[in-house]
Amino acid sequence: MNEINIGILGCGVIGTGVAKILIEKSDLLSKRTGTKLNLKYISDLDTNRERDVKFDKGVLISDSEKIINDPEINIIVELIGGQTIAKEFIIKALKNGKHVVTANKALLSTHGNELVKIARENQVDLAFEASTAGCIPIIKTLKESHIGNHIKSISAILNGTCNYILTKISKQGFSFEQALKTAQEKGFAEADPTLDIEGIDTAHKLAILNTIAHGIDFNLEDIHVEGISRITPLDIQYASELGYTIKLLAISKFNPDNIEARVHPTMIPVSNPLSNVDNSMNAVVVDGDATGHTMLYGHGAGMMPTASAVINDIADISRTFLAGSKRRTPILGFPEKNIKKAVILPMKNLTTRYYLRCIAEDHPGVLSKVSGILGDEGISIETVHQKGMKSNGTVPVVMVTHIAKEENMLKALNKISQLDSIPEEPYLIRIEDNK
C-alpha cells in the first residue's frame, strides 16, 4: 500500500499538533512505517482561525460526517473531546469499519466497555495512548512491554495542574489559591479547574490504567476520588518535617480478592522517586512481579507531547494494516473474552497509615480528648506534633497513626469534628510508605 489515509476530527490544540507532525515529518514517518501517512482531511467548526500549520487546499473542512463516511480513509482520529458528539462520531467510524485513535479519557473511562464491544464486532482497532499521561507510553508498556508480568501495583502522578499547584505550595510557600491562580495564568489550569483539582481527571486516567493492567472492565464509578483543595501550606510543612512529600496519586493495587482503585492526596517518603516529580510533569511507577518497579516520566499534557502519543497509535495501526493483519494487539491488552468484572475494595476496608491535622483551641485536655477518640476506635498513634503556632486562640495539632482501618478512621474523624474545642473540620491524608 502506497499510503494510509487519515482523517482528524477536531483541529484544536492537539489536533493541530497531530497535523503538524503528519505534515512536517512526513518523510521521517514514511521511513519508519514503510508507507505514507496521508492527512486527507481535518475538520473543525472554525476553518478560518490562524493555526500553526499550513494545510493544502481542501484539507481543512467543517464537515466531520464527510470524513467518517469517506471510503478512502483508513484511520479516524477523534480529538473533539467530551462525551456527546465525540461518542457519536467514534461509534459511526467504528461501524464504518475504520480504525479509531482518540485521546478522550473521559469518554473512554465512562463508555469504554461499549466502544470496545463495537470495535470488536466490526473487527477494527480502537487506540488511546494519548488519553493517559500525555507522551508517556504507559498504555503500550502495560499492553506489550509488561505482558509477562502480573501487575502488583501502579502509583502515578497523572494531573499536571495538581502537581504544579502542590509544587508551588511546597517549594515557594504559596497558598492553594495563589498556586491555582498562577497555574491558570500559565495555562496549566482551566478557568473552571474542578475536573483537575478535585481529582476527577486523574480518576478517568486511573480507570483506563486499571483496565489495561488487570484485564477488567472500565470501573470509573468504583474509584474513590478526592482532590487537593483542602491541602494547606501547614500540611506541606509538617509533611516535610516528617520526611514526606504530598502528591495527588492515582493508586491501583492487586489483592487476591479485590483491586484497590483510589485517587487522593498522599504522603510519600522523600526517598520515593515520585516525590521529585515537580511542576506540571507526570510519572507512573509500575510494580510487576517479574520486573519489580519501573518508572516512566514525562510531559502529561501539551500540544506536541500529546500529539506524539497520537502519532504512535496511528503508526502502530498502520504497521498492522500493512502486514495484512487486523487487531494485532487486543484493545485492552487482553482478548475481550478474558476481560472480567472486578471487585473493587470498598474504601471503608482500606488499611493504611494516616496523617491527621486538627485545629484545636489552646487549652488543657484537648489533646487527650482527640487521642481518646482515636483509641476508642482502635487507632494507635505513632507521633504527635504541636508547635504552638497560635492563630485566633487555636493551635494546629498533627498526629500520625500506625496502620488503621479507614472505616474506623472516618468514625473517629466524625467524633473529633463534633468536639467544641475543634472549631474547624479535621483533615486526614493517607500515607503510602510500606511501613
C-alpha positions in Angstrom: 0.0 0.0 0.0 1.4 3.4 -1.1 -0.4 5.4 1.6 -2.7 5.2 4.5 -5.3 8.0 4.6 -6.1 9.7 7.9 -9.0 11.9 8.9 -8.8 14.0 12.1 -11.9 15.2 13.9 -11.1 18.4 15.7 -8.4 21.0 14.9 -7.8 22.5 18.4 -4.5 22.4 20.2 -3.9 18.6 20.0 -5.4 18.2 16.5 -3.1 21.0 15.2 -0.2 19.2 16.8 -1.0 15.9 15.2 -1.4 17.6 11.8 2.0 19.3 12.2 3.7 16.0 12.8 1.9 14.3 9.9 2.8 17.2 7.5 6.2 18.4 8.7 7.6 14.9 9.5 6.1 13.1 6.6 9.4 11.8 5.3 10.5 10.5 8.7 7.2 8.8 9.3 7.4 7.2 5.8 10.9 5.8 6.5 9.8 4.4 9.8 6.4 2.9 8.8 7.2 2.0 5.2 4.2 3.9 3.9 3.0 7.5 3.5 0.7 8.6 6.3 -1.5 11.0 4.4 -3.7 13.5 6.2 -6.6 13.6 3.8 -9.0 15.7 5.9 -9.1 17.5 9.3 -12.4 19.0 10.4 -13.3 21.9 12.7 -16.2 24.2 13.0 -13.9 27.2 12.7 -11.9 26.8 9.5 -10.8 30.4 9.3 -8.7 30.7 12.5 -5.0 31.0 12.2 -3.2 27.8 13.1 0.5 26.9 13.4 0.4 24.6 10.5 -0.1 25.1 6.7 -2.7 22.8 5.1 -3.0 22.1 1.4 -6.2 23.4 -0.2 -9.3 21.4 0.8 -7.7 19.5 3.7 -9.3 21.6 6.5 -13.1 21.3 6.3 -16.0 21.8 8.6 -17.9 18.6 7.8 -16.9 15.7 10.1 -19.5 13.4 8.6 -17.7 13.7 5.3 -14.6 12.3 6.9 -16.3 9.5 8.8 -18.1 8.4 5.6 -15.2 8.7 3.2 -14.4 5.1 2.0 -10.8 6.0 1.3 -10.0 7.0 4.9 -8.4 4.2 6.9 -7.9 5.8 10.3 -10.1 8.3 12.1 -8.5 10.4 14.9 -11.1 11.9 17.3 -9.8 15.0 19.1 -13.1 16.8 19.7 -13.4 15.8 23.4 -16.5 15.5 25.5 -18.9 12.6 25.7 -21.7 13.5 23.3 -20.8 14.3 19.7 -17.4 12.6 20.1 -19.0 9.4 21.2 -21.5 9.5 18.3 -18.7 10.1 15.8 -16.5 7.3 17.2 -19.3 4.8 17.0 -20.1 5.8 13.4 -16.5 5.5 12.4 -16.1 2.0 14.0 -19.3 0.8 12.4 -18.0 2.1 9.1 -15.0 -0.2 9.5 -12.5 2.5 10.3 -9.8 2.2 12.9 -10.1 4.9 15.6 -7.5 6.8 17.6 -8.6 9.0 20.5 -7.2 11.0 23.4 -10.7 11.2 25.1 -10.1 9.9 28.6 -13.5 11.0 29.9 -15.3 9.2 27.2 -13.2 6.0 27.4 -13.4 5.8 31.2 -17.2 6.2 31.1 -18.2 4.4 27.9 -15.1 2.3 27.1 -16.9 -1.1 27.6 -19.4 -0.1 24.9 -16.9 1.2 22.5 -14.6 -1.8 22.8 -17.6 -4.1 22.1 -18.4 -2.1 18.9 -14.8 -2.2 17.8 -14.7 -6.0 18.3 -17.9 -6.5 16.4 -16.5 -4.6 13.4 -13.0 -6.1 13.7 -11.3 -2.7 13.9 -8.8 -1.1 16.3 -9.5 1.5 19.0 -6.3 3.1 20.3 -5.9 5.6 23.1 -2.3 6.0 24.2 -2.7 9.8 24.4 -5.6 9.5 26.8 -3.4 8.9 29.8 -0.2 10.7 30.9 0.4 12.6 27.6 3.6 11.4 25.9 4.4 8.7 28.4 3.9 5.4 26.7 2.2 3.7 29.6 -0.6 2.0 27.6 1.9 0.3 25.3 4.1 -0.6 28.3 1.3 -2.3 30.1 -0.1 -4.0 27.0 3.2 -5.1 25.5 6.4 -4.5 27.4 5.0 -5.9 30.7 3.0 -8.7 29.1 4.8 -11.3 31.2 4.0 -9.6 34.5 1.2 -9.8 37.0 0.9 -6.1 37.8 1.0 -5.8 41.5 0.5 -2.1 41.8 0.5 1.3 40.0 1.2 4.6 41.6 1.0 7.6 39.4 1.0 11.4 39.1 -1.4 11.9 36.3 -2.5 15.6 36.5 0.0 18.3 35.8 -2.3 21.1 37.2 -2.4 19.5 40.6 1.2 18.7 40.6 2.1 22.2 39.6 -0.1 23.6 42.5 1.4 21.3 45.1 4.9 22.2 43.8 4.2 25.9 44.2 2.9 25.4 47.8 5.8 23.2 48.8 8.7 25.0 47.1 7.6 28.6 47.2 5.2 28.8 50.1 2.1 29.7 48.0 -1.4 29.3 49.4 -3.6 27.0 47.4 -5.5 30.0 46.0 -2.2 31.7 44.9 -0.9 28.5 43.3 -4.1 27.9 41.4 -4.2 31.4 40.1 -0.6 31.1 38.9 -1.5 27.8 37.2 -4.4 29.5 35.4 -2.2 32.4 34.3 0.3 30.0 32.8 -2.4 27.9 31.1 -1.9 24.8 33.2 -5.4 25.1 34.7 -8.7 25.9 33.1 -10.9 28.8 34.2 -13.1 26.2 35.9 -10.4 23.8 37.3 -12.8 21.5 39.0 -12.0 18.4 37.0 -8.3 18.8 37.8 -8.2 19.9 41.4 -11.0 17.6 42.6 -9.2 14.5 41.2 -11.8 13.7 38.5 -9.4 13.9 35.6 -6.9 11.6 37.4 -9.8 9.2 38.1 -10.6 9.0 34.4 -7.0 8.0 33.7 -6.8 5.5 36.5 -9.9 3.8 35.2 -8.0 3.3 31.9 -4.8 2.0 33.6 -6.8 -0.3 35.8 -8.4 -1.9 32.8 -5.2 -2.4 30.9 -3.2 -3.6 33.9 -5.6 -6.1 35.3 -7.8 -7.2 32.4 -11.0 -5.8 33.9 -14.0 -3.8 32.8 -13.7 0.0 33.0 -14.7 0.8 36.5 -14.8 4.6 36.9 -17.8 4.5 39.2 -16.0 2.4 41.7 -12.9 4.6 42.1 -12.6 6.6 45.3 -11.8 10.2 44.4 -10.6 13.2 46.5 -8.9 16.4 45.3 -6.3 18.7 46.7 -8.4 21.8 47.5 -8.0 21.3 51.3 -4.2 21.0 51.3 -2.6 23.9 53.2 1.0 25.1 53.5 0.8 23.8 57.0 0.3 20.3 55.8 3.2 20.7 53.3 5.4 21.9 56.1 4.5 19.1 58.5 4.9 16.5 55.8 8.4 17.8 55.0 9.4 17.7 58.7 8.2 14.2 58.9 10.2 13.2 55.8 7.3 13.1 53.3 6.1 14.9 50.2 2.4 15.3 49.4 1.3 14.3 45.9 -2.1 13.7 44.3 -1.7 10.0 43.4 -3.7 7.5 41.4 -3.2 4.2 43.2 -4.1 0.7 41.9 -3.2 -2.4 43.9 -3.9 -6.0 43.0 -5.0 -8.1 46.0 -6.0 -11.8 45.9 -9.7 -11.0 46.4 -10.0 -7.4 45.1 -8.4 -4.4 43.5 -7.7 -1.1 45.2 -8.6 1.9 43.0 -8.3 5.3 44.6 -7.3 8.9 43.8 -6.4 11.2 46.7 -3.6 13.4 48.2 -1.0 11.1 49.5 2.1 11.4 51.7 5.0 9.5 50.2 8.6 9.4 51.6 11.1 11.8 50.1 13.1 8.8 49.0 10.2 7.8 46.7 11.1 8.8 43.1 7.6 10.2 42.7 8.4 12.8 45.4 10.8 14.5 43.0 8.3 14.8 40.1 7.6 18.6 40.2 5.7 21.3 38.3 3.4 20.0 35.5 5.3 16.7 34.9 3.7 13.3 35.1 5.1 10.0 36.2 3.9 6.4 36.6 5.5 3.7 38.7 4.5 0.1 37.8 5.4 -2.8 40.1 5.4 -6.1 38.1 6.1 -9.4 39.7 8.9 -10.1 37.1 10.3 -6.6 36.5 10.0 -5.1 40.0 9.5 -1.3 40.0 9.7 0.6 36.7 9.1 4.3 36.4 8.0 6.3 33.3 8.3 10.1 33.4 7.4 12.9 31.0 5.0 15.7 30.0 1.5 14.7 30.8 -0.1 17.3 28.5 0.6 19.9 25.9 0.3 20.2 22.1 3.3 18.3 20.9 3.8 15.7 23.7 0.2 14.6 23.4 0.3 14.7 19.6 3.3 12.4 19.7 1.3 9.8 21.6 -1.5 10.1 19.0 1.0 9.6 16.2 2.3 6.5 18.0 -1.1 4.9 17.8 -1.5 5.9 14.1 1.8 4.3 13.3 1.0 1.1 15.2 -2.3 0.7 13.4 -0.7 1.4 10.1 2.0 -1.2 10.6 -0.6 -3.8 11.5 -2.6 -2.8 8.4 0.4 -3.0 6.2 1.2 -6.5 7.5 -2.2 -7.6 6.2 -3.4 -8.2 9.8 -6.1 -6.8 12.0 -6.2 -6.1 15.7 -2.7 -7.5 16.3 -2.7 -6.3 19.9 -6.0 -6.6 21.9 -7.5 -3.2 22.6 -7.3 -3.7 26.3 -4.2 -5.8 26.3 -6.3 -9.0 26.9 -8.6 -10.7 24.4 -12.1 -9.3 25.1 -13.3 -12.8 26.2 -10.8 -12.6 29.1 -11.9 -9.2 30.4 -13.6 -9.7 33.8 -15.7 -7.6 36.1 -13.5 -6.7 39.1 -14.3 -6.5 42.7 -13.0 -3.1 43.9 -12.0 -2.8 47.5 -14.5 -0.6 49.4 -12.6 2.4 50.9 -14.0 1.6 54.3 -11.9 -1.6 54.2 -8.7 0.1 53.3 -5.9 -0.2 55.8 -3.0 2.3 55.8 -1.3 4.9 58.0 -2.8 8.4 58.3 -1.8 11.9 58.9 -4.4 13.8 60.9 -4.5 17.6 61.3 -6.7 19.3 63.8 -7.0 23.0 64.6 -7.7 23.0 68.3 -8.5 25.6 71.0 -5.4 26.2 73.1 -6.4 24.9 76.5 -5.7 21.8 78.5 -7.3 18.4 77.8 -8.0 18.9 74.1 -5.2 16.5 73.0 -6.3 13.8 75.4 -9.9 14.0 74.1 -8.7 13.6 70.5 -6.3 10.7 71.3 -9.0 9.2 73.4 -11.4 9.1 70.5 -8.8 7.5 68.3 -8.1 4.9 71.0 -11.8 4.1 71.3 -11.8 3.3 67.5 -8.7 1.0 67.9 -6.4 3.6 66.2 -2.8 3.7 67.6 -0.9 7.0 67.5 2.7 6.9 66.3 3.6 10.6 66.7 2.0 13.8 67.9 3.2 17.3 66.9 2.0 20.6 68.4 4.1 23.7 67.7 2.1 26.3 69.4 1.6 28.5 66.3 -1.4 30.3 67.7 -4.0 31.9 65.4 -7.2 33.3 67.0 -6.6 31.3 70.1 -6.1 28.0 68.3 -3.1 25.8 67.5 -2.5 23.1 65.0 -2.3 19.5 66.3 -0.9 16.9 63.9 -0.9 13.2 64.6 0.5 10.3 62.6 -1.2 6.9 63.1 0.0 3.4 62.9 -1.8 1.2 60.3 -5.6 1.6 60.8 -8.8 0.7 59.0 -10.4 3.5 57.0 -13.8 2.9 58.5 -12.5 3.3 62.0 -10.6 6.4 61.0 -13.6 8.1 59.5 -15.7 7.3 62.6 -13.1 8.9 64.7 -12.9 11.9 62.4 -16.6 12.4 62.7 -16.4 12.3 66.5 -13.5 14.7 66.7 -15.2 17.2 64.4 -18.1 17.4 67.0 -15.8 18.5 69.8 -16.4 22.1 70.9 -12.7 22.5 71.2 -12.1 21.7 67.5 -13.6 24.7 65.6 -12.5 23.5 62.2 -13.2 20.3 60.4 -10.2 18.0 60.9 -8.4 16.7 57.8 -6.6 13.4 57.1 -4.1 12.4 54.4 -3.3 8.8 53.7 0.3 7.7 53.9 1.9 5.2 51.5 5.3 4.1 52.7 5.1 0.3 53.1 5.6 0.5 56.9 
